[in-house]
Amino acid sequence: QVQLVESGGGSVQAGGSLRLSCAASGYTFNWNCMGWFRQTPGKEREGVASTYTGSSRVFYADSVKGRFTISQDNAKNTVYLQMNNLKPEDTAMYYCATKSGPCSWYGLSRDSVNYWGQGTQVTVSS
């Protein structure tokens, strides 16, 4: 079955960096939209970054542009999220997600997700 396993979360001070990994299994990795969402208590899950696997297309939320980078390793069926210059407002549970087929014009939408990972916590202290 399809599995998305996240890792790499943790606690860091403001200005620091973390790299999240999402290892996918149980389906063909390439030519699907894959990305990262985040959620804090009481708020909706929001898209952070996404990519069309097997291509160079990437999409970012305005709040993370210039600080976060999404990348993929097709040999390892893994998508990464490099997070630099982290801010306290980046604190959230981060989820990996995927949908079959290409991304929409703005990336991966929450409503179109077929599979979610279990989440990994990122905490940024000031």
C-alpha positions in Angstrom: 0.0 0.0 0.0 1.0 3.6 -0.4 3.1 4.9 2.4 4.6 8.4 3.1 7.1 8.5 5.9 8.3 11.8 7.2 11.4 12.5 9.2 13.7 15.3 10.1 11.5 17.4 12.4 12.8 18.9 15.6 13.4 22.0 17.7 15.6 24.8 16.5 16.2 28.4 17.4 15.0 31.2 15.1 17.3 31.7 12.2 18.3 28.0 12.2 17.7 25.3 9.6 16.0 21.9 9.3 15.6 19.4 6.5 12.5 17.3 6.3 12.4 14.1 4.3 9.4 12.2 2.9 10.1 8.6 1.7 7.4 7.3 -0.6 6.6 3.7 -1.3 3.9 1.5 -2.7 3.4 3.4 -6.0 5.2 4.8 -8.9 7.1 7.9 -7.6 7.5 9.9 -10.8 4.8 12.0 -12.4 2.8 12.8 -9.4 2.3 16.0 -7.4 4.0 15.7 -4.0 4.3 18.3 -1.4 4.4 19.6 2.2 1.6 21.1 4.3 1.7 22.4 7.9 -0.9 22.8 10.6 -1.1 24.4 14.0 -3.9 23.7 16.5 -7.1 25.4 15.6 -6.0 26.3 12.1 -6.5 24.7 8.7 -3.8 22.7 7.1 -1.9 25.0 4.7 0.3 24.2 1.7 3.9 25.1 2.0 5.7 23.7 -1.1 5.1 21.1 -3.7 6.7 19.6 -6.8 5.8 17.5 -9.8 8.0 14.5 -9.3 10.2 13.6 -12.3 10.2 17.2 -13.4 11.7 20.5 -12.2 8.4 22.2 -11.4 8.2 23.5 -7.9 5.6 25.7 -6.1 5.9 27.7 -2.9 3.6 29.5 -0.5 4.5 33.2 -0.3 5.3 32.9 3.4 8.2 30.5 2.7 9.6 31.8 -0.7 13.3 32.4 -0.5 13.7 30.4 2.8 12.4 26.9 1.9 13.5 24.7 -0.9 11.7 21.5 -2.0 13.7 18.9 -3.9 13.5 15.3 -4.9 15.7 12.2 -5.2 14.1 9.9 -7.7 16.5 7.1 -6.9 15.4 7.1 -3.3 11.7 7.9 -4.0 12.1 10.8 -1.5 11.1 14.4 -1.4 12.9 16.9 0.8 12.1 20.2 2.3 15.1 22.3 3.3 14.0 25.0 5.7 16.4 27.9 6.3 16.1 31.1 8.3 13.3 29.5 10.3 10.9 31.8 12.2 8.7 31.1 15.3 5.7 31.3 13.0 7.0 28.3 11.1 6.3 26.2 14.2 3.7 23.5 13.1 3.2 19.8 12.4 4.4 19.3 8.9 2.8 16.7 6.7 3.9 15.1 3.4 1.2 14.5 0.9 0.7 13.3 -2.7 -1.9 13.1 -5.4 -1.8 11.1 -8.6 -1.0 13.1 -11.8 0.4 16.6 -12.2 0.1 19.5 -9.9 -2.5 22.2 -10.5 -1.2 25.6 -11.7 -0.5 26.7 -8.1 0.8 23.4 -6.8 -0.8 20.7 -4.6 -4.2 21.6 -3.1 -5.3 20.1 0.1 -8.6 18.9 -1.4 -6.9 17.0 -4.1 -4.5 15.0 -1.8 -4.8 11.2 -2.1 -2.4 10.2 0.6 -1.0 11.9 3.7 2.0 11.0 5.9 1.8 10.9 9.7 3.4 14.2 10.2 6.6 15.5 11.9 6.8 18.3 14.4 8.8 21.5 13.8 9.3 23.9 16.7 11.1 27.2 16.3 11.9 29.2 19.4 12.7 32.9 19.5 
